[in-house]
Amino acid sequence: MNLAVRDIRHNFSRFAFTTVGIGLLLMVVMGMAGIYRGLIFEATLLVDRIGADLWVVQGNTRGPFAELSRIPVNLEDRVRALPEVIRARRFVNHSIQREHHGKPLRLMVQGLAWPDDKGEWVSLVAGRPLGQAHFEMVADRSLGLALGEQVTFGKDVYRVVGLTTGMSGIAGDGLAFFTVSDAMAIQFDTPSEAIRLERAARLARTGNQDFGRAQPLLLERAGGASSGISELPQPQVSAILVSLNPSADVNKIISTLSTWSDVTVYTAQQQRDLLLSGTVDKSRRQLGLFSVLLIIISTIIIALIMYTLTLDKIHDIALLKLIGARNRVIVSLILQQALIMGAFGYGLAWWLGQYLFPYFPRRVMLETPDLIKLAMITVLISMLASLLGIWKAMRVEPNTVLA
């Protein structure tokens, strides 16, 4: 019979409790790696799915995900006039939190350039894409909204016409798709009293000027809607998404856009790299640090348990040496126990993770390369942890059994 297995049976309760503890620690390490993969997926989801070749953003900024970007709507027409550009779309993206049925509802608003973009690229599990210019939305299932449900944002009521799944933003909030005009209406919604006060303030400022007193028509316009005053800027969008002809020279288009001093242009890959090197980078380093600490703790726990088990069988080890057993037999005994403990702990971590990770508030994505890497690390720490027990066993003298 294998000596390692026999000794485990003899100290089964201690071995079992230690294996459970190691399994829970490895599950947390596994979960942290999965959360990091989930962060990357959520951060780059829109960039990958929306299918734009170039992102035109406000000059000297890093794009709508890294920082605030504001560009005029008519930039879309300027970009569309360039040769080899087959499609230019307005991009609006922002997070909001409202109260719905007495509970907080937090979501990321994504504007679609309807009717050019009705959201056909969004994977629907129920319903249909947007069918009209206003008052319809496609929501992710994580938001808890039902098909056909009506939700109030600002002064308007929107009906859920489609449901998707697995669509979340960089902060983990579920995505809701609106037309660009509706997304901008939600973003720049202002309470009625604030609008009234702003109009009164404009009327007072104009009335205090000579040209305001001399031209009553100006006073009337100053107290009207902002859209009727040409001097006031219109609401702006976050970016313009550009799709090029497959045969187009991308570098030439970028060179042309780079001469426009009011904008900055990025390729889809550059926008993706900015997301990963900025927003996700600190989370990656923090999760990595915690993972290293947990691996060190797991190594120490296994080492202490193996040392304790070695102390419990000092008499048996001395007897083995007395009857002529080679050192490799004793080393194999301790090493096998450590490896079995690590293997069962890893298996328990994977099994528990399959049931628990889907309930985590953030997406956890377990990928095969990460699982293989963690399995190799588990084997390594098990071997390192066994060294303390092996060191103690090698110091045992055969005549100890006669004491």
SULDA-V125917 format. One record per residue. RES is the residue in three letters. SS is DSSP state (helix for helix, strand for strand, loop for the rest). NEAR is the number of other ideal C-beta (glycine too) atoms within 8 Angstrom. Layout:
BEGIN
res: <RES/RES>
ss: <SS/SS>
near: <NEAR/NEAR>
END
This chain:
BEGIN
res: <MET/ASN/LEU/ALA/VAL/ARG/ASP/ILE/ARG/HIS/ASN/PHE/SER/ARG/PHE/ALA/PHE/THR/THR/VAL/GLY/ILE/GLY/LEU/LEU/LEU/MET/VAL/VAL/MET/GLY/MET/ALA/GLY/ILE/TYR/ARG/GLY/LEU/ILE/PHE/GLU/ALA/THR/LEU/LEU/VAL/ASP/ARG/ILE/GLY/ALA/ASP/LEU/TRP/VAL/VAL/GLN/GLY/ASN/THR/ARG/GLY/PRO/PHE/ALA/GLU/LEU/SER/ARG/ILE/PRO/VAL/ASN/LEU/GLU/ASP/ARG/VAL/ARG/ALA/LEU/PRO/GLU/VAL/ILE/ARG/ALA/ARG/ARG/PHE/VAL/ASN/HIS/SER/ILE/GLN/ARG/GLU/HIS/HIS/GLY/LYS/PRO/LEU/ARG/LEU/MET/VAL/GLN/GLY/LEU/ALA/TRP/PRO/ASP/ASP/LYS/GLY/GLU/TRP/VAL/SER/LEU/VAL/ALA/GLY/ARG/PRO/LEU/GLY/GLN/ALA/HIS/PHE/GLU/MET/VAL/ALA/ASP/ARG/SER/LEU/GLY/LEU/ALA/LEU/GLY/GLU/GLN/VAL/THR/PHE/GLY/LYS/ASP/VAL/TYR/ARG/VAL/VAL/GLY/LEU/THR/THR/GLY/MET/SER/GLY/ILE/ALA/GLY/ASP/GLY/LEU/ALA/PHE/PHE/THR/VAL/SER/ASP/ALA/MET/ALA/ILE/GLN/PHE/ASP/THR/PRO/SER/GLU/ALA/ILE/ARG/LEU/GLU/ARG/ALA/ALA/ARG/LEU/ALA/ARG/THR/GLY/ASN/GLN/ASP/PHE/GLY/ARG/ALA/GLN/PRO/LEU/LEU/LEU/GLU/ARG/ALA/GLY/GLY/ALA/SER/SER/GLY/ILE/SER/GLU/LEU/PRO/GLN/PRO/GLN/VAL/SER/ALA/ILE/LEU/VAL/SER/LEU/ASN/PRO/SER/ALA/ASP/VAL/ASN/LYS/ILE/ILE/SER/THR/LEU/SER/THR/TRP/SER/ASP/VAL/THR/VAL/TYR/THR/ALA/GLN/GLN/GLN/ARG/ASP/LEU/LEU/LEU/SER/GLY/THR/VAL/ASP/LYS/SER/ARG/ARG/GLN/LEU/GLY/LEU/PHE/SER/VAL/LEU/LEU/ILE/ILE/ILE/SER/THR/ILE/ILE/ILE/ALA/LEU/ILE/MET/TYR/THR/LEU/THR/LEU/ASP/LYS/ILE/HIS/ASP/ILE/ALA/LEU/LEU/LYS/LEU/ILE/GLY/ALA/ARG/ASN/ARG/VAL/ILE/VAL/SER/LEU/ILE/LEU/GLN/GLN/ALA/LEU/ILE/MET/GLY/ALA/PHE/GLY/TYR/GLY/LEU/ALA/TRP/TRP/LEU/GLY/GLN/TYR/LEU/PHE/PRO/TYR/PHE/PRO/ARG/ARG/VAL/MET/LEU/GLU/THR/PRO/ASP/LEU/ILE/LYS/LEU/ALA/MET/ILE/THR/VAL/LEU/ILE/SER/MET/LEU/ALA/SER/LEU/LEU/GLY/ILE/TRP/LYS/ALA/MET/ARG/VAL/GLU/PRO/ASN/THR/VAL/LEU/ALA>
ss: <loop/loop/helix/helix/helix/helix/helix/helix/helix/helix/loop/helix/helix/helix/helix/helix/helix/helix/helix/helix/helix/helix/helix/helix/helix/helix/helix/helix/helix/helix/helix/helix/helix/helix/helix/helix/helix/helix/helix/helix/helix/helix/helix/helix/helix/helix/helix/helix/helix/helix/loop/loop/loop/strand/strand/strand/strand/strand/loop/loop/loop/loop/loop/loop/loop/loop/loop/loop/loop/loop/strand/loop/loop/loop/helix/helix/helix/helix/helix/helix/loop/loop/loop/loop/strand/strand/strand/strand/strand/strand/strand/loop/strand/strand/strand/strand/strand/strand/strand/strand/loop/loop/strand/strand/strand/strand/strand/strand/strand/strand/strand/strand/loop/loop/loop/loop/loop/loop/loop/loop/loop/loop/loop/strand/strand/strand/strand/loop/loop/loop/loop/loop/loop/loop/loop/strand/strand/strand/strand/strand/helix/helix/helix/loop/loop/loop/loop/loop/loop/strand/strand/strand/strand/loop/loop/strand/strand/strand/strand/strand/strand/strand/strand/strand/loop/loop/loop/strand/loop/loop/loop/loop/loop/strand/strand/strand/strand/strand/strand/helix/helix/helix/helix/helix/helix/helix/helix/loop/loop/loop/loop/helix/helix/helix/helix/helix/helix/helix/helix/helix/helix/helix/helix/helix/helix/helix/helix/loop/loop/helix/helix/helix/helix/helix/loop/helix/helix/helix/helix/helix/helix/helix/loop/loop/loop/helix/helix/helix/loop/loop/loop/loop/loop/loop/loop/loop/strand/loop/strand/strand/strand/strand/strand/strand/loop/loop/loop/loop/loop/helix/helix/helix/helix/helix/helix/helix/helix/helix/loop/loop/loop/loop/strand/strand/strand/strand/strand/helix/helix/helix/helix/helix/helix/helix/helix/helix/helix/loop/helix/helix/helix/helix/helix/helix/helix/helix/helix/helix/helix/helix/helix/helix/helix/helix/helix/helix/helix/helix/helix/helix/helix/helix/helix/helix/helix/helix/helix/helix/helix/helix/helix/helix/loop/helix/helix/helix/helix/helix/helix/helix/helix/helix/loop/loop/loop/loop/helix/helix/helix/helix/helix/helix/helix/helix/helix/helix/helix/helix/helix/helix/helix/helix/helix/helix/helix/helix/helix/helix/helix/helix/helix/helix/helix/helix/helix/helix/helix/helix/helix/loop/loop/loop/loop/loop/loop/loop/loop/helix/helix/helix/helix/helix/helix/helix/helix/helix/helix/helix/helix/helix/helix/helix/helix/helix/helix/helix/helix/helix/helix/helix/helix/helix/helix/helix/loop/loop/loop/helix/helix/helix/helix/helix/loop>
near: <4/6/9/12/9/9/12/11/7/6/10/8/6/10/12/8/8/12/12/10/9/14/15/11/14/15/14/9/14/15/12/13/13/15/13/12/13/12/14/10/10/12/12/11/11/10/10/8/8/9/5/10/8/15/16/14/16/11/9/4/11/7/13/10/10/10/6/6/11/7/14/8/9/6/11/12/8/9/13/9/6/10/3/11/15/6/9/11/12/12/14/13/13/9/10/10/7/9/6/9/3/4/6/7/11/7/14/13/14/12/17/12/11/11/5/6/10/9/11/6/7/12/7/11/7/6/9/6/11/15/7/6/7/8/8/12/13/16/15/14/10/7/10/5/8/5/9/7/8/8/13/9/9/7/3/10/7/13/11/16/13/16/14/15/9/6/10/13/13/10/6/9/10/13/14/13/14/15/13/13/10/15/15/12/10/12/11/7/8/7/5/6/6/8/9/8/8/10/11/9/8/11/11/8/9/11/10/6/8/5/7/12/7/5/8/5/6/10/12/8/9/14/9/8/5/6/5/6/11/3/3/6/5/7/8/8/16/11/13/14/15/14/11/12/7/4/4/10/6/10/6/9/15/11/8/8/13/7/6/8/5/6/12/9/10/11/10/12/6/9/13/11/8/13/15/12/7/9/11/13/9/7/10/10/8/8/12/10/8/9/11/8/8/12/11/8/9/14/11/9/13/17/14/9/12/16/11/9/14/13/8/7/9/10/8/7/12/14/9/10/12/9/6/5/7/6/6/6/10/15/11/10/11/16/11/10/15/15/12/11/16/15/10/10/16/13/9/14/15/11/8/11/14/7/7/9/11/6/4/10/3/8/11/13/8/11/8/5/6/12/11/8/8/13/9/8/9/13/10/8/13/14/11/9/15/16/9/11/14/12/8/11/12/9/6/11/7/8/8/10/9/4/4>
END
